[in-house]
């Protein structure tokens, strides 16, 4: 599975597969994996990768979702399933797999960090910014006004 996931553009899904982020990995075959759907806990969503022509995914993924995954999501109070895809072939496959459902899709917008186009110097934006290393003492302190917000954001992505 590692070579397949090395090709995956979703870094959070790769982190789950590599044991760096919390989540779950479901595959089409136990020994000869050609496709995977990864639950990324921090995103509360799935990413699907590998072969969009995987026969077992095309014929069995919806049933598996209904019987195994959806009950698990309901226990987490999640009432919708979000699946990101690697390419248009997977988008088409999902349309076929979930043809009995009303699917909604959207675009995700990404920009390159070094592609900042402004006449203002970047340092002007950083005047009131302080970057600190977050350790347990800082995390558990009540030094900041937005401590509750900080804890919610961090524990959403890392539960340990």
C-alpha positions as CSV (number, residue, x, y, z in Angstrom):
1,X,0.0,0.0,0.0
2,X,2.9,2.4,0.7
3,X,3.8,2.8,-3.0
4,X,0.2,3.6,-3.8
5,X,0.0,6.2,-1.0
6,X,3.3,7.7,-1.9
7,X,1.5,8.8,-5.1
8,X,-1.4,10.3,-3.0
9,X,-1.7,14.1,-3.1
10,X,-3.6,14.3,0.2
11,X,-0.9,14.6,2.9
12,X,-3.3,14.0,5.7
13,X,-4.4,10.7,4.3
14,X,-0.7,9.7,3.8
15,X,-0.1,10.7,7.4
16,X,-2.9,8.4,8.6
17,X,-1.5,5.5,6.6
18,X,2.0,6.1,7.9
19,X,0.7,6.2,11.5
20,X,1.4,9.9,12.0
21,X,-2.2,11.1,12.3
22,X,-5.3,9.4,13.8
23,X,-7.7,7.7,11.4
24,X,-8.6,4.4,9.8
25,X,-7.7,2.7,6.6
26,X,-10.0,0.5,4.6
27,X,-8.7,-1.4,1.6
28,X,-10.2,-3.4,-1.3
29,X,-8.2,-6.6,-0.7
30,X,-6.3,-7.8,2.3
31,X,-3.2,-8.9,0.5
32,X,-3.3,-7.4,-3.1
33,X,-4.4,-3.8,-2.3
34,X,-5.3,-1.7,-5.3
35,X,-7.6,0.9,-3.7
36,X,-8.1,2.4,-0.3
37,X,-10.5,4.7,1.5
38,X,-8.9,6.5,4.4
39,X,-10.8,8.1,7.3
40,X,-8.9,11.3,8.3
41,X,-10.0,12.0,11.9
42,X,-8.8,15.6,11.8
43,X,-10.9,16.3,8.7
44,X,-13.8,14.2,9.8
45,X,-13.8,12.9,6.2
46,X,-12.5,10.3,3.8
47,X,-9.9,10.3,1.0
48,X,-10.0,7.6,-1.6
49,X,-7.0,6.6,-3.6
50,X,-5.6,3.9,-5.8
51,X,-7.3,2.2,-8.8
52,X,-10.6,3.8,-9.6
53,X,-11.5,0.7,-11.5
54,X,-11.2,-1.6,-8.4
55,X,-14.1,-4.0,-9.0
56,X,-14.5,-4.7,-5.3
57,X,-14.9,-1.0,-4.5
58,X,-17.2,-0.4,-7.4
59,X,-19.5,-3.3,-6.5
60,X,-19.1,-3.4,-2.7
61,X,-18.1,0.0,-1.3
62,X,-21.6,1.4,-0.8
63,X,-22.8,-1.8,1.0
64,X,-19.7,-1.7,3.2
65,X,-20.3,2.0,4.0
66,X,-23.9,1.3,4.9
67,X,-23.2,-1.8,7.1
68,X,-19.8,-0.9,8.7
69,X,-18.8,2.7,8.3
70,X,-22.0,4.7,8.6
71,X,-23.0,3.2,12.0
72,X,-19.5,4.1,13.3
73,X,-20.0,7.7,12.0
74,X,-23.4,8.0,13.6
75,X,-21.9,7.1,16.9
76,X,-19.6,10.2,16.4
77,X,-22.7,12.3,15.6
78,X,-21.6,12.6,12.0
79,X,-24.6,12.7,9.6
80,X,-22.9,13.3,6.2
81,X,-20.0,11.5,4.5
82,X,-17.3,13.6,2.8
83,X,-15.0,11.9,0.4
84,X,-12.1,13.7,-1.4
85,X,-10.7,12.1,-4.5
86,X,-7.4,12.0,-6.3
87,X,-8.7,12.7,-9.8
88,X,-11.6,12.8,-12.2
89,X,-11.6,9.1,-12.6
90,X,-12.4,8.6,-8.9
91,X,-15.0,11.4,-9.1
92,X,-16.7,9.4,-11.9
93,X,-16.3,6.1,-10.0
94,X,-18.0,7.7,-6.9
95,X,-20.9,8.9,-9.0
96,X,-21.4,5.3,-10.1
97,X,-20.8,3.7,-6.7
98,X,-23.2,6.0,-4.9
99,X,-25.7,6.4,-7.8
100,X,-28.6,5.7,-5.4
101,X,-27.7,8.7,-3.3
102,X,-27.9,12.5,-3.7
103,X,-24.3,13.5,-4.1
104,X,-23.1,17.1,-3.7
105,X,-19.7,18.2,-4.9
106,X,-17.6,21.3,-4.5
107,X,-14.2,22.6,-5.5
108,X,-11.3,23.0,-3.1
109,X,-9.1,26.0,-3.7
110,X,-5.3,25.8,-3.1
111,X,-2.7,28.4,-3.5
112,X,1.1,28.3,-3.4
113,X,2.6,30.0,-0.4
114,X,5.3,31.7,-2.4
115,X,2.8,33.0,-4.8
116,X,1.9,36.0,-2.7
117,X,1.1,39.0,-4.9
118,X,1.0,42.2,-2.9
119,X,2.8,45.6,-2.8
120,X,2.8,45.5,1.0
121,X,5.9,44.1,2.6
122,X,5.2,40.7,4.1
123,X,6.9,41.7,7.4
124,X,4.1,44.3,7.9
125,X,1.7,41.4,8.4
126,X,3.9,39.9,11.1
127,X,4.3,42.9,13.4
128,X,1.8,41.7,16.0
129,X,2.5,38.0,15.5
130,X,4.4,35.8,18.0
131,X,5.3,32.2,17.2
132,X,5.8,29.9,20.2
133,X,6.7,26.3,20.4
134,X,3.7,24.5,21.9
135,X,4.5,22.2,24.7
136,X,2.4,20.6,27.4
137,X,3.0,23.5,29.9
138,X,1.8,26.1,27.4
139,X,-1.1,23.9,26.2
140,X,-2.3,23.5,29.8
141,X,-1.7,27.1,31.0
142,X,-4.3,29.8,31.0
143,X,-1.9,32.4,29.7
144,X,-4.0,33.3,26.6
145,X,-7.5,34.7,26.1
146,X,-8.3,32.1,23.4
147,X,-7.1,29.1,25.3
148,X,-10.4,27.2,24.9
149,X,-10.3,27.9,21.1
150,X,-6.7,26.7,21.0
151,X,-7.5,23.5,22.8
152,X,-10.5,22.8,20.6
153,X,-8.4,23.2,17.4
154,X,-5.5,21.1,18.6
155,X,-7.6,18.2,20.0
156,X,-9.7,18.1,16.9
157,X,-6.6,17.0,15.0
158,X,-4.5,15.2,17.7
159,X,-6.2,13.3,20.4
160,X,-3.1,12.3,22.3
